[in-house]
Amino acid sequence: MREFKTEKAESAEKKDRFIDFGGLRSGIPLTKQKIIWIIAAIAVSVACSFISFEGYGDKAGIALGIIVGSIMLMLGGICSCGPAGAIFCFLTIVTGTLELSSLTASVGAGLFFQFVGLCIVGYGIEATPFGSRLAYIMLEKFGKNPKAVVVVMLVATAMLSSLISNFATLVLMSTITHRILTEIGQKPGDSKFGAACMLGVVVGASIGGMGFIQGSIGVNMFSINAIASGTVGNFTITAGQWAVVGWITLILLLPCVAFIYLGCIKFDSKDVQLVGTDFYRQKLKSLGSMGGSEWRWILMVVSLVVFMIKGFNTIQLMLIYTFLAVCPGIGIVSTRDAFTKAIPWEVVFSTATISMIGNVVNNNGIAKWLGDLILPVVSNVSPLIIMIVLAALAGVFINITTGTTYAAIAIFVTCTAPVIEAIGYNPSLVLMPTIIIISFMICFYAHATVYPNYSYGYYKAGDLVLPGALTVVVGVIISSLVCYLLAPTLWGVSLYI
């Protein structure tokens, strides 16, 4: 029997070429812009390999070239952090600038277990109604006037974001906020109050990630692993250390951010007719009474945080809590969801690979070369100034580019950690503000952590810039001061080594 192909099937077959430059089947087109970036990355890498680093390392030039080329691949949108990490490790192993044993040790390191465990436990808030419940409870108790509602949206989002990913929090709280705005007749594009509420969600989701390590799990864990790798395990940041500094910084920053956004996005409270508390009670009623899964999740998170702050072995905690989270009868999420939906595997992969940049910088003489180059300039510069400068540069970079989160970490954390150690400062303390600020992607609508909220249409692209920029400035100052003045005492370590 003769088979007849539909016109659509024949067209698809014709388009499915062996060399798919248009990305018709693969979804990864090779554009002219990408070709230019690839050529530039190769050219820069080759050029660096010819630089003489006499006295520092025979392969320093090759190592530097591979590092710069890999970062350019990410900056040019050629590939994301996962593939960039793969090609970086392949090239460094082949050229002898990275030992294979270092990579395998990174994969098996404790940070891998921390990352996976925190992702699975944090996912419980998405698997239960607790996130929505918390938002409605706060609105019922504190949302008595329009400005208070904006602040509640900001604070509630930041609290949730400290526990789960920034993106998941943004989507959840944007949906709740839009639902409430629709109920009180606020129309997208015509409501300054709506704009203030939605922007409060955006900034809350971004800054809340500093509360706990799992709040912005990709940025935070990736950066910590980069510090540990770049300093050959001499320095790191524990979950307990992070929580103490992160929450102090967040508590100090929240009122400043509320003031900034209420000042920049002005509205007349008289024009806003809020829903009564009955609306929130009805929403809470529709969620039902607090379920066992929510109580189990709260108990799990609270006990985990307490144990981490108390200094219990984090790897052991993550191993047991990963089991408890999926354990029949007492768990909070199915095993399938825990290991497919909860964990961003590309970030896990790149945490082990891209973080090797620090190892390569340290072991091939680049760190010593940069240290000798920079030392005369910064030898008399306070660590506080270095904190502020690095965090500010990272804040500018991350907000004027899109899709470059892990390139930013590679530039401002991975490459600088061994250099900071070389000039005699504690990289964990000095780089903590930079790590925090890299999550502050709040000035441009096209960022992944903004666009789902922007698409509701309550504010214009330009509305993001001023309050976002002011928040970055204040965030840089507060986080740097906390890390300089309080963190050494709270962590029991010195700024100097």
C-alpha positions in Angstrom: 0.0 0.0 0.0 1.3 3.3 -1.0 1.9 5.8 1.9 1.0 9.4 1.3 2.9 12.0 3.3 1.2 15.2 4.3 2.5 18.5 3.0 3.6 19.4 6.6 5.5 16.1 7.0 7.3 16.6 3.7 8.2 20.1 4.6 9.6 19.1 7.9 11.6 16.3 6.3 13.1 18.7 3.8 14.0 21.1 6.6 15.7 18.4 8.7 19.1 18.8 7.0 22.3 17.2 8.2 23.8 20.7 8.8 21.0 22.7 10.6 22.4 26.2 10.5 18.8 27.6 10.9 18.1 25.5 14.0 14.8 24.3 12.4 15.0 21.0 14.2 17.5 21.6 17.0 16.3 25.0 18.0 19.9 26.2 18.2 20.5 28.4 15.1 24.0 29.5 14.1 23.5 33.2 13.4 26.0 35.7 12.0 26.3 37.3 15.4 27.2 33.9 17.0 29.7 33.2 14.3 31.4 36.5 15.0 31.5 35.7 18.8 32.9 32.2 18.1 35.7 33.6 15.8 36.5 36.3 18.4 36.6 33.8 21.2 39.0 31.5 19.3 41.2 34.5 18.3 41.4 35.9 21.8 42.2 32.4 23.2 45.0 31.9 20.6 46.4 35.4 21.2 46.5 34.8 25.0 48.4 31.6 24.5 51.3 33.6 23.0 51.6 35.9 25.9 54.8 35.3 27.9 54.2 34.7 31.7 57.9 34.1 32.5 58.3 33.1 36.1 54.6 32.4 36.6 53.9 29.2 34.7 54.7 27.6 31.3 51.0 27.2 30.5 49.6 30.4 32.0 48.9 31.9 28.6 47.1 28.8 27.4 45.0 28.7 30.6 44.2 32.4 30.4 43.1 32.0 26.8 40.8 29.1 27.5 39.2 31.0 30.4 38.6 34.1 28.4 37.3 32.2 25.4 34.9 30.2 27.6 33.5 33.3 29.2 33.1 34.9 25.7 31.0 31.9 24.7 28.6 32.7 27.5 28.6 36.4 26.9 27.9 36.0 23.2 25.0 33.7 23.8 26.8 30.8 22.0 25.9 28.5 24.8 24.8 28.6 28.4 26.7 27.7 31.5 26.4 23.9 31.1 27.9 23.5 27.7 30.5 26.3 28.4 31.6 24.3 31.4 31.9 21.2 29.4 34.1 22.7 26.7 36.2 24.6 29.3 37.0 21.4 31.2 37.7 19.4 28.1 40.1 22.0 26.7 41.9 22.5 30.1 42.3 18.7 30.6 43.6 18.2 27.1 46.1 21.0 27.4 47.2 19.9 30.8 46.1 23.0 32.6 43.6 21.1 34.7 44.1 17.7 36.3 41.2 15.2 35.7 41.4 14.3 39.4 40.5 17.9 40.3 37.3 17.7 38.3 36.2 14.4 39.6 36.9 15.6 43.2 34.7 18.6 42.5 31.8 16.4 41.3 32.0 14.3 44.4 32.5 17.3 46.7 30.1 18.1 49.5 28.6 21.2 47.7 27.0 18.8 45.2 25.0 17.2 48.0 24.2 20.5 49.6 22.9 21.8 46.2 20.7 18.8 45.5 19.4 18.5 49.1 18.4 22.2 49.4 16.7 22.2 46.0 14.6 19.2 47.0 13.6 20.5 50.5 12.9 24.0 49.1 10.7 22.5 46.4 8.3 21.5 49.1 6.8 25.0 49.2 5.8 24.6 45.6 4.4 21.2 46.2 2.2 22.5 49.1 -0.2 25.6 49.3 2.0 27.2 52.0 3.4 30.0 49.7 -0.1 31.2 48.7 -1.3 30.8 52.3 1.5 33.0 53.7 0.9 35.8 51.2 -2.9 35.9 52.0 -2.3 35.8 55.7 0.1 38.7 55.6 -2.3 40.7 53.4 -5.2 40.0 55.7 -3.2 41.1 58.8 -1.2 44.0 57.4 -2.7 45.2 54.1 -4.9 47.9 55.6 -4.0 50.7 53.1 -2.6 50.8 49.6 1.0 51.6 50.7 0.9 48.8 53.2 -0.2 46.4 50.5 2.8 47.3 48.4 5.1 46.7 51.4 3.4 43.4 52.2 3.9 42.2 48.6 7.5 43.2 48.8 8.2 41.5 52.2 6.1 38.4 51.5 7.9 37.8 48.2 11.3 38.4 49.8 10.5 35.9 52.6 9.4 33.2 50.2 12.3 33.9 47.9 14.7 33.3 50.8 13.5 29.7 50.8 12.9 28.8 47.2 14.2 30.0 43.8 13.8 33.6 42.7 12.0 32.6 39.6 9.5 30.3 41.3 8.7 33.0 43.8 8.3 35.6 41.1 5.7 33.5 39.2 3.8 32.5 42.3 3.6 36.1 43.8 2.9 37.7 40.4 -0.1 35.5 39.9 -1.5 36.3 43.4 -0.8 40.0 43.0 -2.5 40.1 39.5 -5.5 38.3 41.0 -5.9 40.8 43.8 -5.4 43.8 41.4 -8.1 42.5 39.1 -10.5 42.0 42.0 -10.2 45.7 42.9 -10.5 46.9 39.3 -6.9 48.0 38.7 -6.2 47.7 35.0 -2.7 47.0 33.5 -1.2 50.1 32.1 -3.5 52.5 33.9 -2.7 51.8 37.5 0.3 53.2 39.3 -0.7 51.3 42.4 -0.6 48.1 40.3 2.8 49.0 39.0 4.1 49.6 42.5 2.7 46.2 43.7 4.1 44.3 40.7 7.5 46.0 41.0 7.5 45.1 44.7 7.2 41.5 43.7 10.1 41.8 41.2 12.5 43.4 43.7 11.3 41.1 46.6 12.0 38.0 44.5 15.5 39.3 43.6 16.8 40.5 47.0 15.1 37.7 49.0 17.6 35.2 47.6 20.2 36.4 50.0 18.4 35.1 53.1 19.4 31.5 52.9 21.8 29.7 50.5 18.8 28.0 48.8 17.1 31.3 48.2 19.1 31.9 45.0 20.5 28.4 44.8 22.2 28.6 41.5 24.1 31.9 42.1 24.8 31.2 45.8 26.0 27.6 45.5 27.8 28.1 42.3 29.7 31.1 43.8 30.6 29.2 47.0 31.9 26.3 45.0 34.0 28.7 42.9 35.6 30.2 46.0 36.4 26.8 47.4 37.8 25.6 44.1 39.8 28.7 43.4 41.4 28.7 46.9 42.0 24.9 46.8 39.6 24.4 49.7 41.1 27.0 51.9 38.0 29.2 52.0 34.3 28.6 51.7 31.0 29.8 53.2 28.8 27.5 55.3 25.0 27.5 55.2 25.0 28.8 58.8 27.4 31.6 58.0 25.4 32.6 55.0 22.1 32.6 56.9 23.4 35.0 59.6 24.9 37.5 57.2 22.2 37.1 54.6 19.3 37.8 56.9 20.9 40.7 58.7 21.6 42.3 55.3 18.0 41.5 54.1 16.4 43.0 57.2 18.4 46.2 56.9 17.7 46.4 53.2 13.9 45.8 53.1 12.8 49.1 54.6 15.2 51.0 52.3 13.8 49.2 49.3 10.2 49.9 50.3 11.1 53.6 50.7 12.7 53.6 47.2 9.9 52.0 45.3 7.1 54.0 47.1 9.1 57.1 46.3 9.7 56.3 42.7 6.3 54.8 41.8 4.0 57.4 43.2 0.2 56.8 43.4 -2.7 58.5 45.2 -4.0 56.1 47.8 -7.5 57.8 47.5 -7.8 56.3 44.0 -7.4 52.8 45.3 -10.3 50.9 46.8 -8.9 47.9 48.5 -10.8 44.6 49.0 -11.8 43.9 52.5 -10.3 41.3 54.8 -13.2 39.0 53.8 -11.6 38.6 50.4 -8.4 37.2 51.9 -10.3 35.1 54.3 -12.2 33.6 51.4 -9.0 32.8 49.6 -7.6 31.2 52.7 -10.8 29.2 53.1 -10.5 28.0 49.5 -7.0 26.7 50.3 -8.5 24.7 53.2 -7.1 24.3 56.7 -3.4 24.0 57.1 -2.6 20.5 55.8 -0.2 17.9 57.2 2.1 18.4 54.2 2.5 22.1 55.0 3.3 21.3 58.7 5.8 18.7 57.7 7.5 21.1 55.3 7.7 23.9 57.9 9.1 21.5 60.5 11.6 20.2 58.0 12.8 23.7 57.0 12.9 25.0 60.5 14.8 22.0 61.9 17.2 22.0 58.9 18.0 25.7 59.4 18.5 25.3 63.1 20.9 22.3 62.6 22.9 24.2 59.9 23.3 27.3 62.1 24.3 25.1 65.1 27.1 23.8 63.0 26.0 20.2 62.2 27.8 18.5 59.3 26.0 19.9 56.3 26.7 16.9 54.0 25.2 14.5 56.5 22.2 16.8 57.0 21.6 17.0 53.2 21.8 13.2 52.9 19.2 12.5 55.6 16.9 15.4 54.6 16.9 14.3 51.0 15.6 11.0 52.1 13.1 12.5 54.5 11.7 14.8 51.8 10.7 11.8 49.7 10.1 9.2 52.4 6.7 7.5 52.1 4.3 8.7 54.8 6.3 11.6 56.1 7.7 13.1 52.9 6.6 16.3 51.1 7.2 15.6 47.4 7.4 12.5 45.2 10.7 11.1 44.2 10.0 11.8 40.5 9.2 15.5 41.1 12.1 15.8 43.5 14.7 14.7 41.0 13.2 16.1 37.9 11.4 19.3 38.7 13.2 20.5 41.8 16.8 20.4 40.6 18.2 22.6 37.9 20.6 20.0 36.6 22.4 22.3 34.2 23.4 24.5 37.1 24.5 21.5 39.1 26.6 20.4 36.2 28.2 23.8 35.7 28.8 24.2 39.4 31.3 21.4 39.0 32.7 22.5 35.7 32.8 26.3 35.4 34.0 26.6 39.0 37.2 24.8 37.8 38.2 28.3 36.4 39.4 29.1 39.9 41.4 25.9 40.1 43.0 26.7 36.7 43.7 30.3 37.7 45.4 29.2 40.9 47.4 26.2 39.6 48.8 27.8 36.4 50.4 30.9 37.9 47.6 33.3 36.8 46.5 34.1 40.3 50.1 35.0 41.3 50.6 37.0 38.2 47.3 39.0 38.8 48.2 39.3 42.5 51.6 40.8 41.6 50.0 43.1 39.1 47.2 44.3 41.4 49.1 44.3 44.7 50.9 47.6 44.2 47.5 49.2 43.5 45.4 47.7 46.3 48.1 47.0 49.0 46.9 50.0 51.0 43.2 49.8 50.0 40.8 48.7 52.6 38.9 45.4 52.1 35.7 47.4 52.4 36.6 49.5 49.3 37.4 46.3 47.4 34.0 44.8 48.4 32.2 47.9 47.3 34.0 48.2 44.0 33.6 44.5 43.0 29.9 44.4 44.1 29.2 47.6 42.2 30.9 46.4 39.0 29.0 43.1 39.2 25.7 45.0 39.8 26.3 47.1 36.7 27.3 44.2 34.6 24.4 41.9 35.5 21.9 44.6 34.9 23.1 45.8 31.5 23.4 42.2 30.1 20.9 39.4 29.9 21.5 35.7 30.3 25.0 36.2 31.6 24.5 35.2 35.3 27.2 32.5 35.3 29.5 34.6 33.1 29.2 37.3 35.8 30.1 34.7 38.5 33.1 33.5 36.5 34.4 37.1 36.1 33.7 38.6 39.5 33.9 35.5 41.8 35.7 32.6 40.2 38.6 34.6 38.7 38.9 37.0 41.7 38.8 34.5 44.6 42.4 33.2 44.2 43.7 36.8 43.5 42.1 38.1 46.7 43.7 35.3 48.6 47.0 36.1 46.9 46.9 39.7 48.1 46.2 38.6 51.7 42.4 39.0 52.2 39.7 36.5 53.0 37.9 35.7 49.7 34.8 34.4 51.4 34.2 37.7 53.3 35.3 40.0 50.5 33.2 38.3 47.8 30.0 37.8 49.8 28.6 41.2 48.8 29.4 40.5 45.1 27.6 37.1 45.3 24.5 38.8 46.8 24.4 41.6 44.2 24.6 39.2 41.2 21.0 38.2 42.1 19.9 41.8 41.8 18.7 41.6 38.2 16.0 44.3 38.5 16.7 47.1 36.1 15.8 45.5 32.7 12.6 43.8 31.7 14.2 41.1 29.6 15.8 39.3 32.5 14.2 35.9 33.2 13.5 37.0 36.8 11.5 40.0 35.6 9.8 39.2 32.3 7.0 36.9 33.6 6.0 39.7 35.9 6.5 42.5 33.2 4.3 40.6 30.8 1.2 41.4 32.9 1.5 45.0 31.6 1.2 47.0 34.8 4.4 49.0 34.3 6.6 50.2 31.4 10.2 49.1 30.8 11.5 52.5 31.9 9.8 52.2 35.3 12.3 49.5 36.3 15.5 51.5 35.9 15.6 54.2 38.6 14.3 52.2 41.6 16.3 49.2 40.4 19.5 51.2 40.2 18.9 52.8 43.6 18.3 49.4 45.1 21.6 48.1 43.6 23.5 51.0 45.1 21.9 50.7 48.5 22.4 46.9 48.4 26.1 47.2 47.6 26.6 49.6 50.5 24.6 47.6 53.1 25.9 44.2 52.2 29.5 45.5 52.1 29.2 47.1 55.5 27.6 44.0 57.1 30.4 41.8 55.7 33.1 44.2 56.7 31.8 45.2 60.2 29.8 42.2 61.4 30.7 39.1 59.4 34.2 38.6 60.8 32.8 38.5 64.4 29.7 36.5 63.5 31.8 33.9 61.5 34.7 33.9 63.9 37.2 34.6 61.1 39.5 37.5 60.1 39.4 39.6 57.0 43.1 39.2 56.7 45.1 36.0 56.1 
